[in-house]
Every structure is written in structure tokens, then in C-alpha cells.
């Protein structure tokens, strides 16, 4: 067992934008086992701030599927009930001159791409940095739409950190992302602001998640520093992909956990299949989640994505 000098606190953070599938379950399994193998706590956090894509009933279904697989957790939070906390953090940034209202549309930002961008995060060159004296001025200029808030990224914004699985990672946030978005409106926190505030408030000591979010981490570290919050450790692990090399989606068949349940699979069979992909048990071996605590190690996990074939 790895020695730690503080209580380990990890988190599971499903988003109710769709059903829990094998890719989600594998990443959550790594996060849960990492925490339990170190004798730590697990926080469950429903990240339900992506309103246009949130699906009714998806959050409760995800929790039910996770319990069926053998997961448990020590605390539970829902982001949509924490808006006042995010608003307070945004107010602090605005008072310090560290963020500003922006009226550029996504089309405007896409048209301004003169620098590389990371994944779905578009580079923003700061067009609105000094354009408006106040939020009210920006809102009036953008009516009937609402401005968004952007972080004022400093020019010397190169961030480096050592990821527990992916290794050393560095990014010049100013050159790669520019002034990244924080909120759709004063009461509508975006992903970056919400997770930074929540990880600190919930005492998370390490964030274990898919490596598709590795490029988003430096911006989060910048925001932690701006808010005077601690930076947790990070551990980004490979995703599950289809035979075409793309992340799991409907085109790869029905990989929802609910579908395996309905087909009569016992949870141990699903867990064993995912554990085998990490080197913790033999292929075709059924394995209860709890029994994997003593077998867990990052050392056996492949650094390449797990290519899933429908059984």
C-alpha cells in the first residue's frame, strides 16, 4: 500500500448528460480503488451544470448503476445546489480584476483561431478584455443574450505539474487557451470554475479522471492560484475506445451499464472485464469490486486506451 501523509480524499463526478457506460465505469473504478486502497474517502459529486445536455433521470440512474457495480461513497453533493458558492468565487475574481465580461459568440471565437487550441477548448485572444466598464454595460451591448465571464490569463501563464499516471505535463495557457471561460452568467458557473471551487471545498487531495481532461488541468491550476486554493494531485488515465480508436459512443453499440444489467450480466462479470483491462485479474474472470482493493496498482495499467469489442 502506498504511504500517504494526509487523509486521501478522492471523488467520483458523473454528469447526467447520458447513461453511465463502460468507459465511465472504468475511470470511476480506478478513482474508487485508488482512494480505497489508500484507506481514503470517496466524495460523490453530481456535475449537473450542463443544462442543455442534462437528461432527466440520468443522475439517479448513474448512482443506481454504480451501486450495482459495488461502489460506495462517504459524502454526496450536487453542483446545481451550490450556485451561491460559485457566484461568491466569481465575485472575488471580478473584484480583483481577474475576470471580465465577454460578448463574443462561439462563432466569433472560432473565427479568431490564429493559435492552436486544446481539444474542445478554443483559444481566445482577449478581444473583450478592456471593452466594458461593468457587467451591466456588457449585458446591455449583448441583449437579449447574456455575456459570459472570462479569466484574465496572465502572459507568463506556463503551468507544469507531475501527473501520477501521465507523467510530467506542461502548457502555456496564455498561448494555448488565452482567456478561458468561467461562467455563462453571474449565476451560471462553467466546468472549470465549479470543479476548482468544489475540489477545494470538499477537501479533494487527488483528482483521478480520464486523460481527455489532461489539457484542461493547467487552466484549473491557474484558477486555484488566483483564488488562493490548494492544488490537488492529478492522475489522468486512458479512456475506453471503440475499434475505430474513438471514445465510446452509440456508434460502438450499447455499452450502457444498464444494458448489461438488463441482459443478465452479474456485476462481478462487468467489473472483471474492466479490471482485466487494467491488469488486475485474468480475462473472463469475474471479480467483486471490493476484492480488487488489494490488487489495485497503477503500475499494470496500459498507457494506451482500452479498445473495447462488444461481446
N, C-alpha and C positions, 0 to 999 in steps of 0.2 A: 504493500500500500504506500502511495506517495505521501511524504510528510508535508504537512502544511502548518503554518504558524498562526493561522487565524481560522475562524469557522468558515468553511466553504459555503457559499450561497450561490446556487445556480438557478436558472429559470427556463421554463418552457413557455413559448409565446406564440400560440396558434392564432391565425387570423381567420375570421369567419367569412372568407371570400369564396369558399368552396369546401368540399368534403375532405376530410383527412385521408391522405393516400400513403402509399408505401414510402415515398420519398420523405414526406413529413415525419412519418413514424420512425424511420431510420435515424434521422437527425435528432429527434427527440429522445430516442433510445440512447444515443451517445451522450447527450446532455444529462439525462437522468442517471445513467450509470456512472458518469464522471462524478456527479455530486454524491451519490450514494456510496461509491467505492471509497470516497474520502471522508465518509461519515458526515456529510453536509446536508444542508437544507435544499429543498426544491420549491421555488415560487412558481405558481401558475398565473400567467398574465394573458388575458384575452385582449388582443390588439384589434379592436373593432372601430378604428377611426377612419377606415377607408370606405366611407358611406356608400358611394355609388356602386361598389362591388360587393358589399356585405350582403350575405344571403340569410334570410330569416331561418332560424333553427340550426344554422351551421355551427354556432359556438357550442350549444348543448350537445349536438351530435358528436363533435370532436372530443369533448370531455368524456362522453359515454364510450367512444371508441378507445380512448386512451386508458380508461379504467378497465375495459375489457381485456386490453393487452397486458395489464398488470401494473400500470403506472399509478403512483400516488404522489401527493404533494402536501406541503406543510402550510402554505398560505395561498390565497386566491384573490386576484384583483381583475377589474375590468376597466380598460382605459377610458371608455366613454363616461364613466362616473368620476373621472379625475380632471375634468377640463379646467377647473379653477386653479389647480396646481400648475398646469401648463401655462395658463394665462399669466400667473404670477411670475413664472420664469421668463416669459416673453416680455413682460413689463420691465423686469430688471435689465434685460438686454437693451430694450429700447431706451430706458433712462440713461444707460451708459453709452449710448450712441453706437451700439454693436449690431444693430439691425435696422432695417428701413423698409418702408412700403414700396412695392413694385407693381406696376400696372401692365407689364409686358405679358402677352399671351404666350402659350406654348409655341404657337406658330412663329411669333416674334423671336423667341429664344432659339428655335430650330434654325431660323434664317440667319442667326448671328453666329453659327458654329464656324469659328475660324480657328478653333483649337480642338484637340482630341477630347473626347469625353468618356466617362467610365460607365459602361453598361447603359442602363436606362437613365442615368444622371447626366443631364445636359450641362455643358459649360455655359456659364452666364457672365458676361463681361462687365456687369455693373452699370448698365445703361441708366437705371433709376437711382443710383447711389445718392446723388445730391439734387434730385429733381423736385422733391416735395419737402415743404417745411414741416408737415404733420401728416398723420394718418388721414385726418379729415380732408385735407387737400387732395390726397391720392384717391380717396374714395369718391370725391366729387368728380375728379377727372375720369374715373373709370366707370361711373354709373352707366347702366344698372348693375354691372358686375362688381365684384369685391376684389381689392388688391390682395396680394399675398405679402408676407413678411420674408425678407431675405437676410441671411447673416452677412455681416461686413467682413469678409475674409481678408486678413492682413496679407501684405505682399510676401512676407517671409514665412509662409504657411506650409513648410515642409514637415511632415509628420512621419516618424519612424517608430515601429514597435515590433516586438518579437511575438509572433503568434505561436501558441502551444503546439499546433499541428502544421500550419502552413509555413512556419519559419519567419525570417525577417521580411518585413514589408514596409515600403516607404512610398509616399505620394506627396507631390507638391500640390496641395489643394487649390492654391490660387491659380496655378496654371492648368490644372485638370478640371476642376469644378467651378472655380470662381466663387461668386456669392451664391451659396446654395439656399434653397427654400427651407423655411422653418414652420410656416403656418399658412393656411389658406385665408385666414382672417384672425382677428384677435382671440377668438374663442375656438379656433379650428386647428389645433396643433397637427403638424405633419409627423411622419415617422421619425425623423431624426431628432426633433425636439422631444417628442414623447418618450422615446426609448432612453434617451440620455437622462431625462428627469426621473423616469421610473427606475432605471437601474441603480441610480444613486439612492433614491428614497427607499427602495426595497433591499438595500444592502448587498446587491449582487457583486460577488467577488470575481466571477469569471463568466463570460458570455460564450456559450457554445452554440454555434449555428452553422448554416450552410455557407460554403465558400463563395456563393454568388454575392454575399454581402461583404466580403473582404474589402472591395474597393470603397464601400460606404463608411468603413470604420475610421479613417483619418479625419473626416469631417465631424464625426461624433466626438472624437478625442479633442478636436479644436473647440467644440461647443462645451465639452466638460470643463476645459481650462477656462473658458470665458465665464462660465457660471461658478467657478471655484468648486467644482465637484470632483470626486475621486475618479480615476480611470481604472476600470476593472481589467483583468487579464482577458485575452481573447483566444478562442480556439475555433477555427473555421475548418469544417470537414467537407469532403467531396459530396456532391449530390448523387441522387439516383437518376439515371437517364435511360431512355429507350435505346433500341438497337441502332437508331439513326444518330445517336450521340446528343440528342436534345433532351432537356429536362422533361420529366414525366408530365404527360398531358393526356387528354381524351384520345388523341390520335394513337396512343400506345395501348389502348384497351382500357378496361375498367380496373384500375388499381386502387380503388377506394377500399379502405379497411372495412367499411360497412358491407361491401360486396363479398369480401372473403368470409365475413360472419354469416351472411345470408346463404353462402354456398356450403356452409357446414364446416369450415375450417376451424379447428380449435386454436385459441390464441397462441399456444405454445408452438404450433407449426409456423405461424406467421413470424413470431419472434425468432425462431430458429433459423428461418430463411434469411432474415435480416442480419442476425448475429453471424451466420456463416460468411456473409459478405464482408464482415469485419475481422474474420479470423478467430472468432471466439468459440466456435463449435464446428462440427463436421457438417457438410452439406446433407440435407434431408434429415437432420437431427432436430427433433422437437425440443424446445427449451423454455421453461418458465422464465420470465424476466428477472425475478428475484435471484435465480440461480446464476445469473450472469454477473452479479456484482463481484464475485470472487475471481471471475475470469477476465474482467474488463482491463484492457490496456490499449493505449493509442498506438503502441509500437507495431501491432499486427495489422492495423488498418491500411489498406492501399491508398496511395496518394492520387490515384486516378478515380474517376466516377465509377459507381457500381452500375453496370449495364444489366438492366432487368429484362428477362424474357418471360412472357406470360406462360404459366404452367399449363 
